[in-house]
Amino acid sequence: MLRRQGIFAIISLIALFAILHLGFAPENHSPRTTGTTLLGGIAFLLMTCSIILSTRATVLENWFGGLDRMYQVHRTIGVLAALFALVHFFGVPKELPAGVDPALNVMVPSAPLGMLGLIFLVIGLFIALNRKIRYSFWRPTHKIMGLVYILIFGHFFTAPPVFVAQFGPSGLLLLAAGIVGVVCMFYSVFGMNRRTAVPFTIEAVNALERATEVVLKPSGKKLDFKPGQFAFVEISGKGWSEPHPFTISSAPHDDHLKFTMKVLGDWTRKIREELQPGGEVKVRGPYGCFDAESAGPKQIWLAGGIGLTPFLSKLRAMQPDDKRQIHLVYAAREEQDAIFLDELKDRAAQLGNVTLVPLFSDEGNFARVDMMKQKLPDPLDSYEYFMCGPKPMIDGLMKDLKTAGVPRRKIHTEAFEFR
């Protein structure tokens, strides 16, 4: 669930800038100049926040509710930054005030830097938001946003003083934000992956029904994670260029790290058909706040298909003295699609506090709220819900649960989309 601390922090930063910008506007600025430069400054601050989020800092996960939510905000404020920048571009005065030497204005590169930045921003956003573009092409081209940020930074701080007071209170705030943004940009592009990479060796590649389990042996230290978290997996070797995020399906105390990957596209199909034991893998993480341990004593875990993986990790890590009462609802198309079903039955029997509810659509059993009302012993609003699965299923369940009176704060989901 998206937490509000991060959103409030962004809003507070923009509000502070607006107060400083409007409260200390130069006397020779027209209302149009003050207003359009306000919009340009907001666009720059939103871009800065977007770049800071791309560093995947742990403290930011706590503010926003996990890396998946951070990427949602990253994408949203990127779009808002582009809209503010467009309004700024078309609204800012193009003519110089009376008495200003035109020759001095021609000598500064602000206008061409701003034009280039806006062009690349629109192109970059089109690529970022176009789901038809392959991930292998999208990922490297998305780094064009770093160039956009440098251009916009240069545009602001080379603008003529008749338009911008760079060293006024609001200008100094933008300068500080720009320095932080540039440092974060270089870190996310050049330093983050190197610092966070943990090396592993491929121990086994197990073909399952419509999925593949990859078992990794640590080459040095183990990855410290909590059940329900995910990590980025990068396979060394030609043809395995980009990292992909997957939920960890092993328990933290296991000697090996396991990922269970549904065969969805070219990359996951290549995993199944070509990946061999002995290869090297870099794992970056862990990320995510899909944590059920600190939730209420009565919980519903609802898994759709490969959405089982975070709950599989939780079950493998759970101890017999766990006091929670958990109903694991596992929805699949048919029984043979239900991976690890026998293990789930065994673990439920061993633990005693877990009730397994398999639902197979080919038998007419679907994950629906009306069915939960029939099968659960207590009212729906007495449970806390953790859901992971196909987006249409999760969206429908969330809507029906809220209609049935379950508070939003009791519904926890993953937003596993990173583009």
N, C-alpha and C positions, 0 to 999 in steps of 0.2 A: 504494500500500500504506500502511495506517495505521502511522505511526511512534509509538514508545512514549514519546518524551520528554514530549509533551503530557499523555498519560495519567498518567505518573508525577508530573508537576507537580500535577495535580488531586488525585491520591491523597495526595501529600505535604502539600498545603494542608489537606485534611480531617484527616489524621493529626495535624498540628500543632494544629489547633483542638481535636480530641478530647483530646489530651494536656493542653493548657492548661485545657480545660473541666473535665475530671475531676480533674486535679491540684490545681486551685485553686478547687474548688467551695465555696461558702459553707457554714459549719457548720450553719446553720439550714435548709438545703435537704434535703428528703427524697430518698432514692434515686430515687423516681418523678419528682420535679421535675427532678433533675439529668439523668436519662435522657431525658425527653421534651424538655427544652430543648436537649439535645445533638442530638436528631433535628431539631429546628427550626433550629438553627444550621447543621447540615449541609445542610438544604434551601436555606437562604439562600445558603450558599457555592456550591452547585451552580447556583442561579439566577444568581449573580454570574459564575461561569465561563461559563455559557451566553451571557450578555449580552456578555462580553468577546470570545467567539468571533464574535459577530455583527458585530464591527467589521471583520472580514476583514483583520486586520493581517498584513503579510508575514512577520514573525518567527514568528507562530503557524502559518503554512503550513509553515514549515520544521520546526516541532515536531511537527505532526500528519500531514504528508505531503500537503498540498494543501487547498484550500478545500473540495473535495468531501468529504474526510475530516473536516474541521472541522465541516461541517454534520451529518454522521452523529453525531459526538460531541455537538454542540449539541442534537440531537433526543433522544439517549439520556439525557443528564444532565437535560434538561428533564422527561422522564418520571420519572426517579428523584427529582428535586426534589419533584414532586407527590406521589409515594408517601410520602416522608419527611414532607412537610407534613401529609398526611392522618393518618399515625400520630401525629404530634405533636399535632394538633388533638384527636383522640379520646382520647389518652392523658394529656394534661396535666391536672393537678388543677384542678377547677373550684371547689373550696371554699378559702376563705382559711384560713391557719394561725391557731391560737388567739392572741388578743391583738392582732390586726391590725384597725385601724379600717375597717369596710366603706365608710364615706363616702369615704375617700381613694381606695379602689380604684375606686369608681363614677366618680370625676372624671376618670380617665385613659381615652383612647380606644382603648387597645390591643386589647380584645376585638372591637369592631366593625370595626376596621381589619383584624385578622386574619381575621375571618369574610368580609369583602368580598374580601380578597386570595385566600382559598382558593376562593371561588365563581368569581371571574374566572379563576383559574388552571386550574380544571377545565374551564371553558367554553373557554378559550384552547387548552388541550391537545386537547380534542375537535375543535376546528376545525383545529388544526395537523396532527393525525394522520388526519383524514378525507380520503381521496383522492378522494371523490366531490364534494367542494366545489371549485368552479372556482378556478383560480389568481388570476383577477382579483378574486375576493371574498376568497380566503384571505390574500393579501398585505397589504392594509390592515388587516384584522381581526387579523392576527398581531401587530400593534403594540400590541394590548391588553396584551401581556406587559410592556410598559414601565410601564403603570399598576399591574399586579400587583406589580411589583418595588417601586414607591414605597409601595404599601400595606403590603407585608411589612416593608419598612424601617421604616415608621412604627410598625407593630405591635410590632416588637422593641424599639425605643428609647423607646416609651411604656409598656412593660410595668412593672407594679409591681415594686419591688426584692425583694419577697418571692418572686418567681418568677425574676427575671433579674438578674444582676450586670453591668449594662451597662459598668461601668468596671473590671471585673476583667480579667485577661489575655486570656481568650477573648472577652470583650465588646469589648475594644479591637481585637482582630483582626477581628471582625465589622464594627466601625465603619469600619476602614480599607478592608475589602473593599466595604462599602456605598458609601463615597465614590467608590472606583474604579468600581464598578458603575453608579452614577448618571451619572458623567461619560461612561462608555462608552455608556450607554443614550441620552443626549442626542446624543452624536456619531453613533451609528448611525442615529438617527431623523432628525436635522436637518442634520448636517454632512458625513457620509461621502459621500453621493452628489454633493454640490456639489464637494467637494474632488477626487474621483477622476474626474470626468467629462471625457472628451476629445471635442471636437466633430468630426464628420465630415459630408460631403455625399454623398448617394446618387449614385453614378456610373452604375450599371446594375443591373437586376434580371433575371437570366437563369433562365428556366424549364428545369429538367432533368427527367429521368424520376423522378417521385415526390419531387422535391426542388427547392429554389430557391437559386440562388447570388446573394447580395447583395454588390455591389462598392462599397466606400466610399472616397472621396477625403478625405484629412485637410484640415480647415479651417485648421489651424495645425501643431502638432507631430505627428509620427507616434507611433503606439503602440509602445512598446518591449516586445517579448515574445519568448519562446522557443517553438520548434516544439512543438506538443502542448498549449499552454495555451489557456484559454478566456476569454471576457469576457462581461459583461452588455450587451445591446443595448437601448437605449431610443429609440424613434422619436418625434420631435416631432410634435405635431398631435393633433387631436381623435380619440378612439377608440384611441389608442396609449398608454394610460396607464402600464402596468407594464413594467419591463425583464425580459428573458428571457436566460438563459445559453446561449451557443453556442460550440463550439470554433472557433478561428480556422483557416481552411484555406489561407491564403496563407503565404508565407515572410516572415521578418522583414525581409529586404532589399527586398521588393517595394514599389513606390510606392503601391499601393492595399492596403487591408485587405479580406479576403474572408471571408465566412461562408457555409457551405453548410448549408441548413436542410431537414430532411425535413418533408413536409406531414403533420402528426400531429393537429392540432386547429384550432380556430377562428382562433387567432392566426397560426399558420404558413400557414393557407389564405388569410387576409387578406393576408399578405405577398406571396403568389404572385399574387393577383388584383387587389390595389389599390395596392400600393406603387409609386411612380413615381420616376424619376430627378429630382434637384434638391432633394429633401427633406432635412431635417436629422436627424442621428442623434447620440446621445451614447453613447459606449462607455466602460464602466468595467471596468478590469482592468489587466493580465492576472492570471489566477489559475491555480492548478494546478501539480502537480509530476510530470507525466507525461513525464519526461525520459529519453530513451534514449541520449543522447550519452555519459553517464558510466558506462553499463552495460558488460557484458562484450563481448568481440569477436564472439561468435556470438549472434545474436538472431532471435527469431521475432516478427514483427508480425502479429497476427491481428485482422482487421477484419470486422465483421458489418454489412452495410448501410451506414447513415449513419455508423457507427463508423469509417469510412475517414478522416474529416476530420482527426484529429490526425496520422495517418500521411501524409496528403497534404501537410500543412504540412511534415513532416519531410523528405519526398522532395524537395519544391520547394526546401528550404533546403540539402540535402546537396551537398557538393562532390565532384568526381571522385576526389580523393585520399583519401577516407574509407577507413579500414582495416578497418572492421567487415564481417562477412559476414551479410547480412540476407535472411531469407525472409519475403516479404510474402504472407500467406494472406488472400485477399479472398473472403469468402463472401457470396453474394447468391442471391435466389430464381431468377433467370434472367439471361442475359447482358445483356438490355436494361435491367435494373435496376442494373447495375454502372456507376455514374456515374464518369466520368473514366478509364474502362478504357484507352482509347487513350493518354492521357497517361501512365498508369502504365507501360504497355508501353514507351513511348518513353524515359521516365526510367530504367527498369531497364536498357534497352539502353545508354544514355549513361553511366550510372554504373559498371556492370560488377560491382559488389559486391552487387547486389540481385537476388534471384530471385523473380519474381512467380508466385504459385500461385493462379489463380482457381478457385473452387469454386461450382458452381451446383446448387442443390438439385433443380431440375427435371430435371437430368441424373443424379440419384442421387449427387451428390458433396456431402458435408457436412463441416463442420469438426469432425473427431473425432480423438481421440488415436490410435486404431488406424490411421487413415489417415496421420497424421504419422509414425508409426513406419515405414510403408512408403516414404514419400516423402523423408524427411530422411536425409542421408548419415551423421549422427552420432547417438549416443544422446541421448534426450530430455533427460536431466539435464545435458547439456553446453551447453544453450542458456539464454538469458534471454528471458522471454516478456513481451510487451506486448500487452494485449488490450483492445479496445473494441468494444462491440456490444450487442445485446439481452441483458438480464439473464439470462434462462434459459440462453442459449447460453454466456455467460461463466461462470455458476455451474457448469454441467455440465462445462465444460472444466477449470475450476480443480480440481474434485473428481477428475476422471480424471487430471490431471497429477500431483496430489499422490499419488494411488494408484500412479502409474507411477514414483514416486520423485523427482519434481522438488521441490526445497525451496521452501517458501512464499516465501522471500526473493527467489527468482528469478522470481516471477510478479507482474506489475504490471498493475493495472486502474484504471479510473476508476469512481467511484461518483457518477454524474451525476444525483443526486436531491437537490432542494433544498427539500423539504417533507415 
